[in-house]
Amino acid sequence: MTALSLVIGAFSLATLFFGVARGGSFGDVLLGGPLPAYVPLTGAVLAAIVFLSRSISPYLRIFVTMYALGFLFLATLSLLGGLGFLPQMVTELLPPAFSASAAAVFALIVYGVSFIPVIRTITTLADPYFRAETPSSDFGRPFAWLGSREGRVGARLVGLLIGINFFQVAMNIRFNSFYRDLFNALQEKNVDAFWHQILGVFAPLAAIWIAVAVYEIFVDNALLIRWRSWLTQRTTRRWLENGTHYRIPLLGHETDNPDQRIQADIRLFIDQLMSLSIRLLSQAATLVSFVIILWHLSRDFVLPGTEITMPGFLVWLVIVYAVVGTWLTHLIGRPLIGLDFRQEKVEADFRFSLARLREYGEQVALLRGEKAETARLERSFTEVARNFLQILSRRMKLTSFTAGYNQLSVIFPYVLAAPSYFMGRITLGVFQQTANAFSQVQSAMSFFISAYVTLAAFKANVDRLTTFNDSMAEAEAAGLASGIDVAPQRGGHALALQGMRLALPDGREIVDVKDFAFEEGRSVLITGPSGSGKSTMFRAIAGIWPFGRGHVEIPVGKRVMLIPQKPYIPVGTLRAAVTYPGLDEHYDDEAIRKALLAVNLGQFVDKLDIEDYWGQRLSGGEQQRLSLARALLAKPDWLLLDEATASLDEPMEAAVYDILKRELPDTTVVSIGHRSTLIGMHDRQVVMTKEPDGLYDLRDKNAAAPA
């Protein structure tokens, strides 16, 4: 940014002194010349803005950079055209010189809005992509020339879109002049001038416009898929890493439906941000450009029905018209923000209820719970419909106002300019140019009105992503701030707990294990009353429980695997389900089949590559045996079983423990269970015992020698 600001400053000074030297005096330069003095003067202001923009959001910095480059490009073209170095046909297609100066205004607007709190909230979500140092993705191979770093490619694609948009605004300005010349030719019945405007001006402009519009669609969608891919991967990894997804609900956050926030909200955020920001700055460019044109056209405007001349009357009128319309639109549409936020929530809740019902279809059928589920789904959808109807009512009111507002604005400029035309003060071409300029300014200033529904939905979407990010940040902080330290121990031969004091999410302490060791090679059964903290202690050993303090020491190079009572069965092939959480290519077919046979799941050995909802196809006992097959493949050093055989009958449970002892001779098994038959399957039994202070500690209990 520093180098760019120096280039703009040097260019502005050089062109200013060149203009003075060529014009003979500074005053002559101000009045005209190849490049009017206001262009290099605004360039000097732009140079200062570019320099100051080094500290603003990377996303907004792209806009400032592109407007700076646009200034250099348009000012150079205007200078070359004014000096006669360009062909006449090209010169006729150039926008007015003030278009270059308008770039400084746009850059100033971007710099100013960067300090608005709501804009900072939005850019906080957007900026990480443009800072990304990851290698460029495979999406949009035609843009490989833009760089090898994803953040840089994304920034340059945004810059390309801004450049395209800036070019389209410049073309609109040129079209405005075309309408003036075309209607003047019609008024004068000048056939040659008419066909020159159609074939020599309009035809090339239209061809360029179409080509640019098609290319814009390609660039826009390439950016969307690249950005969405990067942000989705980043958010998913952040959500899943280090137990963040597990800690968020423990901390009591109402971060509903994270699946929707990752799948839908990210897509909508990127799509709406690009659409709104590009459109907004396009309208700003249109506003500045056409206000200048409209002021010039109405500098001698005569108020209808009078002889009173009011300079720039149409400019003042359109400003008042748009401001009043914007204020009324906000009053009518403001409730949409909260309604849109709630609609996303109730829709996601309804979808989740349907997915949950599909997952537990067998249990519902066995309990004959169809009527209860129907009633629950109807209540859930009633919330969807009720909120939707409120949105519909509010949108109808908003549309009633905006439609009338837009229709009235079509006829407004004609009514106001007609008296001057009938009095012969302006030509038909100027009359049409005035109406077009008024329409452009009114449309630009009414951006807020026309886009209010989209803005309301976008604000709700930003709020959902912001609360999700905040929840992840707090869960990450809770993990880092946790007083429970899981660390490797050199030279040790036991999994040791020291000063382990565990609490529930509400802060109530339940476990106080002062010093306890699970010795290598000696299986342990942990028993105790429900709610005594057995499972909580296992989760602390696994490193995912954030509430409490203490130390967990694991011998260096040793691995711990925890199997819960209800295992997770991913959707996909049976092979992926058995090898989870490892990758299926890490194990050959023979090893997988052997593991399934060992846990009495031989009926599935020929179905490894069948994709299905295996969590629904397998019974509770089969799911638990499948999770134990995972342990046979992973061969951990410590295997923690949290009631992982509770769904098995006693003979099968005994067979499974015998298999674990035989197939994993180097694995130390630590189990939580309630059946008395488990005692004989372990070398040691410990009990969660309630101490006088009300907390539970681990105490040894003599057990019968294993058979």
Number of C-alpha atoms within 10 A of each C-alpha: 18 13 11 15 23 16 14 23 20 16 18 25 15 12 22 22 15 15 24 18 12 14 17 11 11 16 11 15 22 16 12 14 16 19 26 24 23 19 24 27 17 21 30 20 19 27 25 18 23 25 15 14 25 13 10 16 20 21 21 21 22 21 24 27 20 21 28 26 18 22 25 21 13 22 26 17 21 25 20 16 20 17 12 12 11 15 10 10 10 11 16 16 19 17 22 18 21 21 26 29 26 24 28 27 19 21 24 19 14 21 21 13 13 19 12 10 10 13 13 16 13 18 18 14 17 20 16 17 22 21 16 16 13 13 13 22 16 11 15 15 10 10 18 14 8 15 14 15 17 23 24 20 23 25 22 19 20 22 21 17 22 24 17 17 21 22 18 18 22 22 19 20 21 19 20 23 22 21 21 19 21 24 20 20 20 14 12 13 11 12 11 10 16 18 14 15 18 15 11 15 19 19 13 12 18 13 10 13 15 11 10 16 13 10 12 17 11 12 18 17 13 18 24 17 16 21 24 20 15 19 20 17 13 14 17 16 13 17 24 12 12 16 18 23 19 15 24 21 15 16 16 11 16 11 18 16 16 17 12 18 23 20 13 13 21 23 20 17 24 20 19 18 18 17 13 17 14 18 17 17 20 19 22 21 22 26 22 19 25 27 23 17 23 23 20 15 21 18 16 16 23 20 17 14 7 8 9 11 14 14 17 19 19 25 24 13 13 22 16 13 16 22 16 12 19 20 12 16 22 15 10 16 20 16 15 25 21 14 19 21 19 17 21 20 19 21 18 19 20 20 17 15 15 13 12 11 16 13 16 12 14 14 12 16 10 9 8 11 12 14 10 11 15 11 11 14 18 13 13 17 17 14 18 20 15 12 18 18 12 16 19 13 12 19 18 13 13 23 18 11 16 20 12 10 17 17 10 11 18 15 12 14 21 17 11 18 22 16 18 17 16 11 8 10 14 18 17 23 22 21 22 23 24 28 23 22 28 27 21 22 25 26 20 24 24 25 17 20 26 19 13 22 20 16 18 20 22 24 20 23 23 22 17 23 20 16 15 23 17 14 23 22 16 17 25 22 13 18 20 13 13 17 18 25 21 18 13 15 17 11 9 14 17 19 21 20 23 18 15 24 23 27 20 16 16 10 10 11 17 21 26 26 19 14 14 18 13 19 15 17 16 14 20 22 25 24 23 18 13 10 10 19 22 24 17 19 20 21 17 23 24 16 18 19 26 27 25 22 20 20 20 23 20 24 18 13 9 13 14 16 16 19 21 18 19 17 16 15 19 16 14 14 17 24 23 19 24 27 22 18 12 14 12 17 10 9 14 10 14 10 12 21 19 17 24 24 15 19 23 17 17 13 9 14 18 10 11 16 12 13 14 13 16 18 18 17 12 13 13 18 18 17 26 25 27 24 26 27 26 22 23 23 21 17 19 19 20 24 22 24 22 21 18 24 28 18 18 16 11 14 9 16 21 17 15 20 18 13 16 23 16 10 16 19 13 15 22 24 26 23 26 25 20 16 11 9 13 20 21 16 22 22 18 21 22 18 19 22 18 18 12 7 8 12 19 25 23 22 14 15 13 10 15 13 11 11 6
